[in-house]
Amino acid sequence: MTVPPALLLYEIPEPRTACYACGMPGSRYVEKYTAGRRARRICRSCYDAAVKREQAASAVLPGTIDVSRFVRVPADVGKCSVCGVARAEWMDPDGVKVCERCYGRGVREKPKESGAEN
């Protein structure tokens, strides 16, 4: 089974290893190994920026997820069903799980769908 190279694992911080993306010392995350290539290490700020880009790129069709049915989940239930990057913090009875950012985006889009003006 091959693992997509975009998935990152948390590693013990390596203060002397430079970040692959920005070159600053202090790598915290390591890319999963792929065939024929060494794993790249990145810092926390580059990882957070990559997560935000991935979450912004994943869009849901309006009306497909009803945020009024979601309840906060205190336990770890896995990754977000929308972006697939962040830890899921909200879940609906049908089993759809979303992270805080995707939930917030759904809450902000809800008034637009109903025609309410801010």
N, C-alpha and C positions, 0 to 999 in steps of 0.2 A: 504494500500500500504506500503510495507516495503522498506526502503531506505538502500542501501548498506552502511556498516559501514565505508568504506574508504572515503566517502565524508565528507569534513570539512567545517564548517561555520566560518566566521570571527566573533570574539567576542571582546568586550572591553577588553583591556589588564588587566590581573590579576597578579599584581607584586608579590603577596605572594604565589600563587599557583605553585607548582612544575610541571615541564614538565613530562608527563608520560613516554616519551622515554629516555631522558637524565638525568632527575632529577634536572636540573637547575631551579631556580626560574624565574618567568616571563612568564606565559602562555599567548598566543595570540589567539590561535585557539581552538575550541572545536568540538569534533566529534559529529555528529548527534546522537540523542538518538536511542537506539535499545531496543527491548523487553528484559526485564530481566537483563539489565546491565546499569550501570551509564556511562555517557559520559566521555571520556578521554580528557584531555587538553594537548596541546603541544605548544612548543615555536616556534618562527618564523624560526629559523635555522633548526629545525627538520622538520617543514612543508615544507620549501624550498627543503630540501634533499629528502623528500618523493615525492614531485612534480617532481623533476629531475629523480628519479628512475622510476616513473610511465611513464613519457615522454620517457625515454630511452627504456622501455619495450614495448611500442606501436610502432610497425613497420608497414610500408605500403609497399605493393608489388611494386617493381620498375616499373615505367611507368604508374601507376594507377592515379597519380595526376600530372597534367602538371602545374608546378610552373610559367611558362611564362604567363599563363592566369590570375594569381592572381593580385588583386589590394588591396592596403591598405585601410582598413575601419576605418574611424575616430570615428564612433559610436560603442556602445556596441551591438554586434550581438549575443552574447552567448558564449558558450564554444567551444573549438577546436573539430572538427569532427574526428581527428585522435587519440589524446590522451585523450580527454574528461576531462582534468584537468584545463588547463590554459584558459585565456580569448582569444577569437579569434581576431586576428588583420589583417588577410588577408582573402579575399573571392574571389572565381571565379564566373563566370556567372551562373554556374550550381547550386550554393548554397553551395558548399563545403567550410567550414570555417576552417582555421588553425591558430595556435598560432605562435609566433615569432620563437620558437625553432623548431617546426615541419616544418615551412617554410624554415628556414635556413638549416635544414637537407635535404630538397628537393632540394635546390639550390646547395648544396655540392654534391649530388648524380647525378645531371643533367649532369655534364661533364663526369662522369664515364659511364653513359648510352650511350653517343654519341661516346665514345672511345677516347676522348681527354685526353692527358697526361698533368700533371702539371709540 
